[in-house]
Amino acid sequence: MAPGRHKARREAKAAASATAAEAPQPTPTIGGAKAASSAPNGGESSEARCRFGKRMEMFRMYYASLGKEEWWWVMDDVQEAIGAQLQKEGYVVLDGLLTTPQMRAMKSEVLACHKAGKLETAGLVNGKKEGSEEAKYFETAIRGDVVGWFDSDEEGWPFGRQLESYLVKLGTLIAELGGTTGSTDRATPLVPDLGKVTSRSKAMVACYPGGGARYIKHVDNDGKHQLCRTRLLTALMYLNDEWTPGDGGELAIYKTGDESVLRDVVEPLANRMLLFWSDWRTPHAVLPASKPRYAVTLWLLDNTCGGMMEGTPVAPQFARLSDLVGSGGANGAGGATLGAGDAQEVEAEEVEEKGEEEAARGGEVEAVGGVESEAPQASPPEGPRERGGVRYEWRPVEALAADAVAWDLLLEVLGEAPQCPLLEISEVQVRIADGSGRPLLCLPLPAAGVEAGAPRWSKRSGMLTLRFEAPSSLPAPAPSASEALARQLADRGWGYADGFLSGPEADALQDYVFSQRAAGNLRVGRAGHEGNTASGATKNDEYTFLDDASGSAAEPLRVLAKRCNRLLAQLSRDHSVPELQGLNLTQGHPMLAVYPGDGARYGRHYDSTSSGRGDNGRVLTLLCYLNPFWREEDGGSLRLLSTLSDEQGVADVAPLHGRVAAFLCRDKFPHEVLPALWRRAAVTLWYYDGNRLSERCGKGPDIEGFAFEGG
């Protein structure tokens, strides 16, 4: 979703066009273990797989260097290579779909499931009574694994959320390979047969317990039995991080039309995904396992051909393909800003339209992350915030609203044919873009420590719902934001932190600012009380200093003021900023400002100087930005300077929603607000040397709510 995404794809395509033989390649690692597939294993297709694996490793390493380590495989050039491999060979071995921590978490969940006694001896279909339990019999000499069938929701899979996160990725992959409305709007699908997919099976968790357990040569869909004949594509994820040659359990793939010819032997390494056609095209067998061997298998189904799903022989339930695709919570490496390595990008697939019968009832599928269900058509959220055909609202979940630990983000895409947007989630923000990657919205998360569930997209209503939850009540401020800002001030005298206000808090404060503007309380700017300015500097924002912040309407402003006071208290305790030590710091009246978007700007100036006209007592400036729809072309960034004539600038700070920027301002960091081409709102707080105020204003140093603008 980052602005350079498509450029990166083009560069990667060029970088990967050279064959793997042109340079020595590093041995791939899969979930922490070395990949044994780097050398051919004797099958006639194993060398082709080896070459493909090396090419995938090149892609993975390249995109990891660009901060796309987790979602490298969704890039267009990687997708094209995967699609070509599946079309040509009939199967694909893809290493590194999950991160190592995700793979280990999924393995832990599967082990917990096994320990809980949820896996039972697997059955075979004998064809005597199709579609019934009597059609199954048990023969461990033929098939020796133990299995269980599971939904991925919390009720169906109470062992953790990583299985659901894996299904998200699998769904994204299949949707990209089989669709024409992905990130590139392809004219034809990369793998046309995958366009037939209408749903998926439940997840089959399987363990071959060792002792020679195996599954003899077979196909997953022989075209005869209702339990199997809807299967189109088989997807296995292996979870064996300590596997070594000799442990067995490999999957042997045989030649189409001549099952006596071995094509390949695929080692069941951890974090390895294997995709292959489920029908006659891919006869295969699981070789005898001498040690426990775990895998999770899904079948992508074509329900237009009839049949009954395995695992639900009486009343089949299944999730649509779009149920597979969504976003798990993404916790980055920390810090206050959204960096390339801190976020994960998700492309949520549209919910398929229901059949004529369902449509006639007026219901629709509300999917992504659960079993399909009917729901009334969503109505636009109350009090929407809108720009360019997109509007959003934070809505507390009613059952947990008192503790404010669960929120739904409702995003409505307006228009006749709405496309599901892209999501990028970090520890502190959720960023939303359209299908081409153009930024639409950037919001702070609703509270510290929350995690995102799977998004739910309704094509009919154009509504995306994303739930954020935390296990228990958490303090309103995000500690990492304040701590990061304090570190930056100590290190360099300026800094900024995203998520200083939560999403709902930032929205409430934005509402308050614009209510003051609507009431006529903001006036056109004038420069009269700041320090030195550059020649011809202009100030044409609309602003007011708020003398009275009492009353319930001003509560969002008090929240910001208290949080800033806590930041100052932390700086005082740490003694980390010498310029603030020994001062009787006093918080001034907040300034509400709106740049109306007509090119309004504020020329270069100091906020405070130690002498002359600008000797107003200010020592620290804090700005809280309130612009959820800000885009780079909107302008209005804060440019910090080393001097008034600085041509390079120290830094440009974008006015993102809920972001707080801070800098020492007495004889330091002259700055300017670049021309704003879209309305830009902010609240500014200054901290003053109280003793200096006493001299200037004739009031005592312990001033609470003094009417002082600094002039």
C-alpha positions in Angstrom: 0.0 0.0 0.0 3.0 2.3 0.4 3.4 4.9 -2.4 6.4 3.1 -3.9 4.7 -0.2 -4.0 4.3 -0.5 -7.8 7.7 0.9 -8.4 9.1 -1.7 -6.1 7.3 -4.4 -8.0 8.7 -3.2 -11.3 12.2 -3.1 -9.8 11.8 -6.6 -8.4 10.6 -7.9 -11.7 13.7 -6.6 -13.4 16.0 -7.9 -10.6 14.4 -11.4 -10.8 14.4 -11.7 -14.5 18.0 -13.1 -14.4 18.1 -16.8 -13.9 19.1 -18.2 -10.5 22.2 -19.7 -12.2 23.8 -16.3 -12.8 25.0 -16.1 -9.2 25.3 -18.4 -6.2 22.2 -18.3 -4.2 22.0 -18.6 -0.4 20.4 -21.6 1.1 16.8 -20.8 1.8 15.6 -20.9 5.4 12.0 -22.0 6.2 10.7 -21.3 9.6 14.2 -21.3 11.0 15.3 -24.5 9.3 17.4 -24.9 6.1 15.3 -25.9 3.1 16.2 -29.3 1.8 14.7 -28.5 -1.6 17.8 -26.6 -2.7 19.0 -29.8 -4.4 17.2 -32.1 -6.8 15.8 -35.3 -5.2 15.5 -37.6 -8.2 12.0 -36.9 -9.5 11.7 -35.6 -13.1 10.2 -32.3 -11.9 12.4 -31.7 -8.9 15.0 -29.6 -10.8 12.2 -27.3 -12.0 11.0 -26.9 -8.5 14.6 -26.2 -7.3 14.9 -23.4 -9.9 11.5 -22.0 -8.9 12.5 -22.1 -5.2 15.6 -20.2 -5.9 13.7 -17.6 -7.8 11.2 -17.3 -5.0 14.0 -16.8 -2.5 15.4 -13.9 -4.6 11.9 -12.3 -4.6 11.6 -12.8 -0.8 15.0 -11.4 0.0 14.4 -8.4 -2.3 11.0 -7.5 -0.9 12.2 -8.1 2.7 14.8 -5.4 2.0 11.9 -3.0 1.1 10.1 -3.8 4.3 7.6 -6.3 2.7 9.0 -9.4 4.4 5.6 -10.7 5.4 3.6 -9.9 2.2 6.4 -10.4 -0.4 4.4 -13.2 -2.1 1.4 -10.9 -3.0 3.5 -8.6 -5.3 2.5 -8.8 -8.9 5.7 -10.3 -10.3 5.8 -12.9 -7.6 2.1 -13.8 -8.3 2.9 -14.1 -12.0 5.7 -16.6 -11.3 3.5 -18.6 -8.9 0.7 -18.7 -11.4 3.0 -19.8 -14.2 4.5 -22.6 -12.1 1.0 -23.9 -11.2 -0.2 -23.7 -14.8 3.0 -25.5 -16.1 3.7 -28.1 -13.4 0.3 -28.6 -11.8 1.7 -27.9 -8.3 3.6 -25.2 -6.5 6.0 -25.4 -3.5 6.1 -22.0 -1.7 8.4 -21.5 1.3 8.1 -18.6 3.7 4.4 -17.7 3.4 4.3 -17.1 7.2 6.9 -15.3 9.3 8.8 -17.5 11.7 6.9 -16.4 14.8 3.6 -17.0 12.9 4.7 -20.5 11.9 5.7 -21.3 15.5 2.4 -20.0 16.8 0.5 -22.1 14.4 2.5 -25.2 15.3 1.7 -24.5 19.0 -2.0 -24.3 18.2 -1.9 -27.6 16.4 0.0 -29.3 19.2 -2.5 -28.0 21.7 -5.3 -29.3 19.5 -3.7 -32.7 19.4 -3.0 -32.7 23.1 -6.7 -31.9 23.7 -7.7 -35.1 22.0 -9.3 -33.5 19.0 -7.7 -35.6 16.3 -9.1 -39.0 15.4 -8.1 -41.8 13.1 -8.7 -40.7 9.5 -11.3 -42.4 7.3 -11.4 -43.6 3.7 -14.3 -43.4 1.3 -15.4 -46.8 -0.1 -18.2 -45.6 -2.3 -20.9 -47.9 -0.8 -23.0 -45.2 0.7 -22.1 -41.8 -0.6 -22.4 -38.8 1.7 -22.8 -40.7 4.9 -20.5 -41.8 7.8 -21.1 -45.4 6.8 -19.2 -44.6 3.6 -16.0 -44.3 5.6 -13.9 -47.1 6.9 -10.5 -47.3 8.6 -7.4 -49.0 7.3 -4.2 -47.8 8.9 -2.1 -49.8 6.5 -3.5 -47.5 3.7 -3.8 -44.3 5.7 -2.2 -43.9 9.1 -2.8 -40.3 10.1 -5.1 -38.8 12.8 -7.2 -35.8 11.7 -9.7 -33.2 12.8 -11.9 -30.8 10.9 -12.2 -27.2 12.2 -13.7 -23.9 11.6 -11.3 -21.0 12.2 -13.4 -18.9 14.5 -12.9 -18.8 18.3 -15.6 -21.4 18.9 -14.4 -23.8 16.3 -10.7 -23.3 17.0 -10.2 -22.2 20.6 -6.4 -22.8 20.5 -5.3 -19.4 19.2 -5.8 -17.1 16.2 -2.9 -18.0 14.0 -4.9 -20.6 12.1 -7.3 -17.9 11.1 -4.4 -15.6 10.2 -3.0 -18.3 7.9 -6.4 -18.7 6.2 -6.3 -14.9 5.5 -3.1 -15.3 3.6 -4.2 -18.4 1.8 -7.4 -16.6 0.7 -5.4 -13.6 -0.5 -3.1 -15.8 -2.6 -6.0 -17.7 -4.2 -8.0 -14.6 -4.9 -5.0 -12.9 -6.6 -4.2 -16.0 -8.7 -7.8 -16.6 -9.8 -9.2 -13.0 -10.0 -9.2 -10.2 -12.5 -9.9 -7.4 -10.0 -6.7 -7.5 -7.9 -4.1 -4.9 -7.5 -3.3 -4.9 -11.2 -6.8 -5.2 -12.7 -5.7 -8.0 -15.0 -7.6 -8.7 -18.2 -7.4 -12.5 -17.6 -6.7 -14.4 -14.4 -3.2 -15.8 -13.9 -4.8 -19.2 -13.2 -8.2 -19.3 -14.9 -9.3 -22.5 -13.2 -9.1 -20.8 -9.8 -11.9 -18.5 -11.0 -14.2 -21.5 -10.4 -13.6 -21.5 -6.6 -16.7 -20.7 -4.7 -15.8 -21.8 -1.2 -13.3 -23.7 0.9 -13.5 -26.7 3.2 -13.0 -26.6 6.9 -9.3 -26.9 7.9 -8.1 -30.4 8.3 -5.4 -30.7 10.9 -3.5 -33.9 10.5 -0.7 -35.8 12.3 1.1 -38.8 11.0 2.3 -40.1 14.4 5.4 -41.9 13.2 6.0 -45.6 13.3 5.7 -45.9 9.5 2.3 -44.1 9.2 1.6 -43.3 5.6 -1.1 -42.7 3.0 -0.8 -44.7 -0.2 -1.0 -43.4 -3.7 -4.3 -41.6 -4.4 -6.0 -38.5 -5.7 -8.0 -36.1 -3.5 -10.9 -35.9 -6.0 -11.7 -39.0 -8.0 -14.8 -37.5 -9.5 -17.1 -40.1 -8.0 -17.8 -39.4 -4.4 -19.9 -36.6 -3.1 -17.5 -36.1 -0.2 -14.7 -35.3 -2.5 -15.8 -34.3 -6.0 -16.1 -30.6 -5.3 -12.4 -30.4 -4.5 -10.5 -28.2 -7.0 -7.2 -27.3 -5.4 -5.4 -28.8 -2.4 -3.4 -26.5 -0.1 -1.1 -28.0 2.6 0.9 -26.1 5.1 3.6 -28.1 6.8 4.6 -27.4 10.4 7.7 -29.6 11.1 10.5 -27.2 12.2 12.8 -30.0 13.3 12.4 -32.2 10.3 15.5 -33.8 8.9 16.1 -36.3 6.0 15.2 -39.8 7.3 12.2 -38.6 9.3 9.9 -39.5 6.4 6.5 -38.1 5.8 7.4 -36.6 2.4 4.7 -36.1 -0.2 5.5 -38.0 -3.4 3.9 -36.6 -6.6 3.5 -38.9 -9.6 3.1 -38.3 -13.3 -0.3 -37.5 -14.7 -1.5 -40.5 -16.8 1.4 -42.7 -15.7 1.4 -43.2 -11.9 4.5 -45.4 -12.1 6.7 -42.3 -12.8 7.8 -40.3 -9.8 7.8 -36.6 -10.5 8.9 -35.1 -7.2 9.3 -35.8 -3.5 8.4 -32.7 -1.4 9.9 -32.5 2.1 7.4 -31.5 4.8 9.4 -28.6 6.1 7.9 -26.0 8.5 6.4 -22.9 6.8 6.2 -24.7 3.4 3.0 -24.5 1.5 2.2 -27.0 -1.2 -0.6 -26.3 -3.8 -1.7 -28.9 -6.3 -4.8 -29.8 -8.4 -7.0 -32.2 -6.4 -8.2 -34.3 -9.3 -6.6 -36.9 -11.6 -3.8 -34.5 -12.5 -2.0 -35.0 -9.2 -1.7 -38.6 -8.0 0.3 -38.5 -4.8 1.2 -40.4 -1.6 2.5 -39.6 1.9 5.6 -41.7 2.4 6.1 -43.6 5.7 6.8 -41.2 8.6 9.2 -42.3 11.3 8.5 -39.3 13.5 5.4 -37.2 14.1 4.6 -35.1 11.0 2.0 -32.2 11.2 0.2 -30.4 8.4 -2.9 -28.3 7.9 -4.9 -29.0 4.7 -7.6 -26.9 3.0 -9.5 -27.7 -0.2 -10.7 -24.9 -2.5 -14.0 -26.0 -3.8 -16.1 -25.7 -6.9 -19.6 -26.3 -5.6 -21.2 -25.9 -9.0 -20.3 -29.5 -9.8 -22.3 -30.9 -6.9 -21.2 -33.1 -4.0 -20.9 -32.8 -0.2 -18.1 -31.5 1.8 -15.9 -33.7 3.8 -16.3 -33.2 7.6 -19.9 -32.1 7.2 -21.7 -35.1 5.8 -25.3 -34.2 6.8 -25.7 -30.5 6.8 -22.7 -29.0 5.0 -21.4 -25.6 6.0 -18.7 -23.8 4.3 -17.2 -20.3 4.1 -17.0 -18.5 0.8 -13.6 -17.8 -0.6 -13.9 -14.2 0.6 -14.1 -15.6 4.2 -10.5 -16.5 3.9 -9.2 -13.0 3.3 -8.8 -10.3 5.8 -6.3 -8.9 8.2 -4.8 -10.1 11.5 -3.4 -7.6 13.9 0.1 -6.4 13.0 2.4 -5.4 15.8 5.5 -3.8 14.5 8.9 -3.5 16.1 7.9 -0.5 18.2 8.5 3.2 17.9 6.1 6.0 17.3 5.9 6.1 13.5 4.7 3.7 10.9 7.8 2.3 9.2 8.0 -0.2 6.3 9.0 -2.9 8.7 6.3 -2.2 11.3 3.2 -2.8 9.2 1.6 -5.5 7.3 -0.4 -5.0 4.2 -3.7 -6.8 3.4 -5.8 -6.9 0.3 -9.3 -8.0 1.4 -11.2 -9.8 -1.3 -14.8 -8.9 -2.1 -17.7 -11.1 -0.9 -19.2 -13.0 -3.8 -22.8 -12.1 -4.6 -25.3 -14.6 -3.3 -27.5 -16.8 -5.5 -30.8 -15.7 -6.8 -32.7 -17.3 -3.9 -30.7 -15.4 -1.3 -30.8 -12.2 -3.2 -34.6 -12.4 -3.5 -34.8 -12.5 0.3 -32.9 -9.3 0.5 -30.0 -10.6 2.5 -26.4 -10.6 1.8 -23.3 -12.5 2.8 -21.3 -10.7 5.5 -18.0 -12.5 5.4 -14.3 -12.4 5.9 -13.2 -14.5 8.8 -16.4 -16.5 9.5 -19.1 -18.8 8.1 -21.5 -17.1 5.7 -24.5 -15.5 7.3 -27.4 -13.4 6.2 -27.5 -9.8 7.3 -29.7 -6.8 6.4 -28.0 -4.4 4.1 -25.8 -2.1 6.1 -26.9 1.6 6.3 -24.4 4.4 6.2 -22.9 5.1 9.7 -24.3 8.0 11.7 -22.1 11.1 11.7 -19.9 10.0 8.9 -16.6 11.6 8.0 -16.3 11.9 4.3 -13.9 12.8 1.5 -13.7 11.7 -2.1 -16.4 9.0 -1.9 -15.1 7.4 1.4 -16.5 7.9 4.8 -15.8 6.2 8.1 -16.8 6.0 11.8 -15.5 4.4 14.9 -18.2 2.6 16.8 -17.7 1.0 20.3 -18.9 -2.6 20.5 -21.9 -2.4 22.7 -21.1 -5.4 25.0 -17.7 -3.9 25.8 -18.3 -0.2 25.5 -18.0 0.5 29.2 -14.4 -0.7 29.2 -13.7 0.7 25.7 -11.7 -2.4 24.7 -13.5 -3.2 21.5 -14.2 -1.0 18.6 -15.5 -1.4 15.0 -14.1 0.7 12.3 -16.8 1.2 9.7 -15.6 2.3 6.3 -18.1 3.0 3.5 -16.9 3.2 -0.1 -19.5 5.2 -2.1 -20.3 4.7 -5.8 -22.0 2.2 -8.1 -19.2 -0.4 -8.1 -17.3 -0.1 -4.9 -13.9 -1.9 -4.7 -12.7 -3.4 -1.5 -9.9 -1.1 -0.2 -6.4 -2.2 0.9 -5.4 -2.1 4.6 -2.0 -1.6 6.3 -1.9 -1.9 10.1 0.9 -1.1 12.5 1.1 -0.9 16.3 -0.5 2.5 16.3 -2.2 3.2 12.9 -4.4 1.7 10.3 -3.9 3.1 6.8 -6.4 2.5 4.0 -5.9 2.9 0.3 -7.9 2.2 -2.8 -7.2 -0.8 -5.1 -4.4 1.1 -6.9 -2.6 1.9 -3.7 -3.6 5.6 -3.6 -3.9 6.6 0.1 -7.4 7.3 1.3 -7.3 7.4 5.1 -4.8 7.2 8.0 -6.2 6.7 11.5 -4.7 6.0 15.0 -5.9 2.7 16.5 -8.8 3.0 19.0 -6.7 2.2 22.1 -3.3 1.0 23.1 -2.6 -2.7 22.7 -5.6 -3.6 20.6 -5.4 -6.2 17.8 -7.3 -6.2 14.6 -9.5 -9.1 13.6 -10.4 -10.2 10.1 -12.1 -7.5 8.1 -15.5 -8.0 6.7 -16.3 -6.6 3.3 -19.8 -6.3 1.7 -19.6 -5.5 -2.0 -23.3 -4.7 -2.1 -23.3 -2.0 0.5 -19.6 -1.0 -0.1 -19.0 -1.4 3.7 -15.8 -2.6 5.2 -15.9 -3.5 9.0 -12.7 -4.0 11.0 -12.9 -4.9 14.7 -10.1 -4.0 17.1 -10.1 -5.8 20.5 -8.0 -6.0 23.6 -8.2 -8.7 26.3 -9.0 -6.2 29.1 -9.3 -2.5 29.8 -6.2 -0.5 29.0 -5.2 3.0 29.8 -6.2 5.6 27.2 -2.8 6.9 26.4 -0.5 4.7 24.3 2.6 4.5 26.5 4.9 3.8 23.5 3.9 7.1 21.9 4.8 9.3 24.9 8.0 7.4 25.6 9.1 7.6 22.0 8.4 11.3 21.9 10.3 11.9 25.1 13.3 10.0 23.7 13.3 12.1 20.6 13.1 15.4 22.5 16.0 14.3 24.6 18.1 13.1 21.7 17.6 15.9 19.2 15.2 18.5 20.6 12.3 17.6 18.4 10.2 14.6 17.5 6.7 13.3 16.7 4.6 10.4 17.8 1.7 8.7 16.1 -1.1 7.4 18.2 -0.7 10.0 20.9 -4.4 10.3 20.7 -6.5 7.3 19.8 -8.7 7.3 16.7 -12.0 8.1 18.6 -10.2 10.7 20.7 -8.7 12.4 17.6 -12.1 12.4 15.9 -13.8 14.0 19.0 -11.1 16.7 19.1 -11.5 17.4 15.4 -15.2 17.7 15.9 -14.6 20.2 18.7 -12.3 22.3 16.6 -14.7 22.5 13.6 -17.6 23.3 16.0 -15.7 26.3 17.2 -15.0 27.3 13.6 -18.7 26.9 12.7 -19.6 29.1 15.6 -17.4 31.9 14.2 -14.8 31.7 17.0 -11.8 31.4 14.7 -10.2 34.5 13.1 -7.9 35.0 10.3 -4.3 34.7 11.4 -1.9 37.4 12.2 1.8 37.3 13.3 2.4 39.6 16.2 3.5 37.7 19.2 6.1 35.2 17.8 9.8 35.7 17.5 11.8 36.7 14.5 10.3 36.0 11.1 11.7 35.7 7.6 11.2 38.7 5.4 7.7 38.8 4.0 6.5 35.8 6.1 2.7 35.4 6.0 0.2 33.8 8.3 -3.3 33.2 6.9 -4.7 30.3 8.9 -7.9 30.7 11.0 -7.2 30.4 14.8 -8.3 31.2 18.3 -6.7 30.9 21.7 -9.3 29.2 24.0 -9.8 31.1 27.2 -12.4 28.7 28.6 -12.0 25.0 28.2 -14.8 24.0 30.6 -18.0 22.2 29.8 -18.6 18.8 28.4 -18.0 19.9 24.8 -14.4 20.7 25.6 -13.6 17.3 27.1 -11.6 16.1 24.1 -9.3 19.2 24.5 -8.8 18.4 28.2 -7.8 14.9 27.3 -5.1 16.2 25.1 -3.9 18.8 27.7 -3.7 16.1 30.4 -1.8 13.8 28.2 0.7 16.5 27.3 1.1 17.3 31.0 2.0 13.7 31.7 4.6 13.9 29.0 6.1 17.0 30.6 6.1 15.3 34.0 8.0 12.3 32.5 10.6 14.7 31.0 11.0 16.4 34.3 11.5 13.2 36.2 14.0 11.9 33.7 16.0 15.2 33.6 16.7 14.2 30.0 16.1 17.6 28.4 18.4 20.3 30.0 16.4 23.2 28.4 13.4 22.2 30.5 15.1 21.8 33.9 14.8 24.3 36.6 11.8 26.0 35.0 8.4 26.6 36.5 6.7 25.1 33.5 3.1 26.3 32.8 0.8 25.1 30.1 -0.7 28.0 28.1 -4.1 28.2 26.6 -4.6 25.9 23.6 -4.7 27.3 20.2 -7.2 25.9 17.7 -6.2 26.4 14.1 -7.6 25.5 10.7 -5.9 26.1 7.4 -8.9 26.3 5.0 -7.1 24.6 2.1 -6.8 27.5 -0.3 -3.0 27.6 -0.2 -3.0 29.0 3.3 0.4 28.9 5.0 2.5 30.3 7.8 5.9 31.7 6.8 9.2 31.0 8.5 9.4 32.2 12.1 10.5 31.4 15.6 7.9 30.6 18.3 10.0 32.2 20.9 13.3 34.1 21.4 15.3 34.9 24.5 15.2 38.6 23.9 13.3 41.2 21.9 9.7 41.0 20.6 9.7 37.2 20.7 10.7 37.0 24.4 7.3 35.5 25.3 8.4 32.8 27.7 7.6 29.8 25.4 10.1 26.9 25.8 8.3 23.9 24.2 5.8 23.7 21.4 3.4 20.7 21.0 1.0 20.3 18.0 -1.7 17.7 17.7 -2.8 17.1 14.1 -6.4 16.2 13.2 -6.5 15.2 9.6 -7.7 11.7 8.9 -7.8 12.1 5.1 -4.5 13.8 4.7 -2.5 12.9 1.5 0.9 14.1 0.5 -0.5 16.3 -2.3 -2.6 18.2 0.3 0.5 20.0 1.6 0.3 21.7 5.0 3.3 19.8 6.5 5.4 21.4 9.2 8.9 22.1 8.0 11.5 22.5 10.8 14.6 24.5 10.0 18.0 25.1 11.6 17.9 28.9 10.7 15.4 31.2 9.0 17.5 31.0 5.8 17.9 27.2 5.9 17.4 25.9 2.3 17.6 22.2 3.2 15.4 22.0 6.3 15.7 19.7 9.3 12.6 17.7 8.6 9.1 17.8 7.2 6.4 16.5 9.5 3.1 15.4 7.9 0.0 16.4 9.8 -1.5 12.9 10.2 -4.5 12.3 12.4 -3.7 11.8 16.1 0.0 12.6 15.6 1.7 15.0 18.0 4.8 16.9 17.0 7.0 18.6 19.6 10.1 20.8 19.5 12.1 23.1 21.8 11.2 26.6 20.7 13.2 29.2 22.6 15.8 30.3 20.0 15.5 26.9 18.4 13.9 25.3 15.4 12.4 28.1 13.3 9.8 26.6 11.1 7.0 27.1 8.6 3.7 25.5 7.6 3.8 24.7 3.9 0.9 25.8 1.7 -2.2 23.7 2.5 -4.3 22.7 -0.5 -6.9 20.8 1.6 -8.2 21.9 5.0 -5.8 21.1 7.8 -6.7 21.2 11.5 -4.5 21.2 14.6 -4.4 22.1 18.2 -1.2 23.7 19.6 -0.1 23.8 23.2 2.9 25.8 24.4 4.7 25.4 27.7 6.0 28.6 29.2 8.7 29.6 31.7 6.3 30.6 34.5 8.7 33.0 36.0 9.1 34.8 32.7 5.3 35.0 32.5 5.2 36.6 35.9 7.5 39.3 34.7 5.6 39.9 31.5 2.0 39.7 32.8 2.4 40.8 36.4 0.8 37.5 37.6 2.2 34.8 39.9 3.9 31.8 38.4 1.2 29.3 39.5 -1.3 30.4 36.8 -4.2 28.2 36.0 -5.9 29.2 32.8 -4.2 32.5 32.2 -5.3 34.6 29.3 -2.0 35.0 27.6 -1.2 34.6 23.9 2.5 35.3 24.2 2.4 38.8 22.7 
